[in-house]
Amino acid sequence: MSSICPDNRTSGAASRFPVRGPRSTLGGVTDQPGAPLPLAVDRTSPVPLYYQLSQQLEAAIERGGLAPGSLLGNEIELAGRLGLSRPTVRQAIQCLVDKGLLVRRRGVGTQVVHSQVKRPLELSSLYDDLEAAGQRPATRVVRDALQPASAAVAAALGVAEGTEVRFLERLRYAHDEPMACLRNHLPAGLLDCESERLESTGLYRLLRTGGITLHSARQSVGARAASAEEAERLTESAGAPLLTMERVTFDDTGRAVEFGSHVYRASRYSFEFQLLVRS
């Protein structure tokens, strides 16, 4: 690729370049100014140099070495620090911009945003998963009301169509950034709590506190384009890709206690699967 050719002229083993700077710039790995962020490029490797650099920067973001809000130096500065060409550095940065890990801000520079949330597919609450990952979750309740169950909701909860159920619609945030729109239907009277409590903790935690033992769930995952309303709430453009999840959760008696229909920003969220070979 033409953008990396200038950097492939130098032979030799991997070269390491410590990147130094104040805490708010690339290299701000600790609270101490000037802390190094060592990066390595192997000029003998068939892997393009821009990709080596982007992978290392991505790993630093994922493990917290590059904190949200950190500024990368401009392309000329980074190229000089790392001994790479400017087109190579630009290509590496663009890879991470495309993944939603970096953002270019006019008058500010290239800034680290929050790493993508990777959620294992297990019976857990998004709130608890974000909290465990240090993502500082928060919730805004959009709607909390009783309404008659539609045919789909009635079938999921095992009640008659038209039966009164509790409908919750919430926006879930991580580090003050919207991540997901959550819509849940529960049997009426199952959960005795005010909307305010739903803004400070997860739904599953409240169900457990109420004496309900969650046992299993039936879940499906998909994808679709964001509606105009969803895009506005999630700060995405209309038609942006969203991940979808529908889940029916059962307690230890086999009763359906929750039917969830959620959408997640694909730019900031992914599901992780563990696949086993059937013996």
Secondary structure, 3 states (H helix, E strand, C coil): CCCCHHHHHCCCCCEEEEECCCCCECCCCCCCCCCCEEEEECCCCCCCHHHHHHHHHHHHHHCCCCCCCCEECCHHHHHHHHCCCHHHHHHHHHHHHHCCCEEEECCCEEEECCCCEEEECCCCCHHHHHHHCCCCEEEEEEEEEEEECCHHHHHHHCCCCCCEEEEEEEEEEECCEEEEEEEEEEECCCCCCCHHHHCCCCHHHHHHHCCCCEEEEEEEEEEEECCHHHHHHCCCCCCCEEEEEEEEEEECCCCEEEEEEEEEECCCEEEECCCCCCC
